Amino acid sequence: MAIQDSRVIMVLAIMFSTGALLQLLGCVLFDNWWPMLVGIMYVLVPMPYLFFGSAGGDSYAIYGSSMQSGWVDAGKFLTGFSAVGSIAIPAILAHAKVITTGALIMELGAAVVLGCTVLTYDYFSSRDGYS
């Protein structure tokens, strides 16, 4: 892991805390806890990639492609499917008038902030020779 600068870790912690705060405020301010379903999706989103997408090692070649590549692709697909679900759940709840538009905006803001947190972490952890 190349994240060694304490400023980067502090920014990541602030971004994550802001996303979690927006998630909770979307529920508390509008007195409706249905948007917390998205919190379950935040736990489920990385699971397919952890189980299938990060497989390493040598693989067997069959008809010009590898068998392991199929599992990696399936893991990436399921991760993307789950990520879309974390945006779609509040949109469906707002369309069904279960939550208000304000709660929808808070939930989508939380999704954007937490998504940016993941992208920032990925960027800094993949940099070689970062000091």
N, C-alpha and C positions, 0 to 999 in steps of 0.2 A: 504494500500500500504506500503510495507516494504522498499522502496528505501528512505533512509534517509541520506546516505553519499553523500556529494557534489562531491566527486571524481567520483562516479558512474554516477551521472547526467551529469557531465562534459564529461566523456567518451562517454556516449550515445549521447550527443549533437554533439560532434566531429564526431562520426561515422555517424550520420544522415546527417550532413553537408557535409561530404566527399562523401556519396552516392549521395546527390543532386548535388554536384559539378561534379562528374563523369557523371551523367545524362545530365547535361547541356553541359559539355565539349564534350560529344559524339555527340551533335548536332552542337555546335559552331565550333569546330575544323575542322569538315568535311563538313561544310556549307550545312547541310541537316537537316531539322527539322522533318522528319518522325519518328525518334526514340522517339520523345516526346509523341507518342501514348502510350508508356509504362508508362508515368507519369499518364495517366488516369487510367491505371490498378492499380497503387499504391494506388489510391483513392478507387477503386472498390474492391480490395482484401479483406479488413476486413469487408465489408458490410454484406455478407451472414452470417458470424459468429456472428456479432453483432445482426442481426435480428433473426437468427434461432439457432445458436450454443450455445449461453450463456443463454438459458432459464433455470430458476431455479424453485424450488417449487416441490410440490407433483404432481405425474402423475398417470393416471389410468392404471392399468395392464390389458392387453388384451392378452390372449393366451401366458402367460409367459413373455411377453415383455411389455415395456411401450409405449404409444402413443407418449409421448414427446421425447423419444429416437429417433424416426424417424425424427423429426424436427432437433434435435441436429446433427444427422448423415447427414442430407441433408445440413445443414449449413456448416459442416466441409468439405463435398464433394465439395460444390460450392466454398468455400474458396480455397481449393486445386486446383480446376479447374482454378480459377482466377490467382492463383500464377504461375501455369504452363504457363498461357497465357502471363504473364509478362516476361517470358524467351523465349517463342515461337515467340512472335511478332518480336523482333529484328532478330531472326534466320530466319524467313520467309522473312523479308525484305532484309536481306543479301543474301539469296538464290535467290531472285528475282532480285538481283543487284540494288535494290533501294537505299541501303546504302552500305558503304564500310566495309571491314573487320575491320578496325580500330574503326569505330563507333560501330560495333557489340561487339568488345572486351570491349569498354568503357561502353556500356549498360549492358553487362553481369557482368562486375565489379561492376557497380552501384547496380545491383540486388543482388549480393553476399553481398556487404557491408550493404545494407539496410536489407537484410534477417538476417545477423548476428546482426544487431542492434535490430531487433524485438526479436530474440532469447535471446540476452543479457538482454533486458528489461524484458522479460518473466521470465528468470532465477532469476533475482534480485527481481522482484516484488512478486514472489511466495515463496521466502525464508521466513521462520518464525523466528522471533527473530534476524533478521539481525541488527547489530548496527555499 
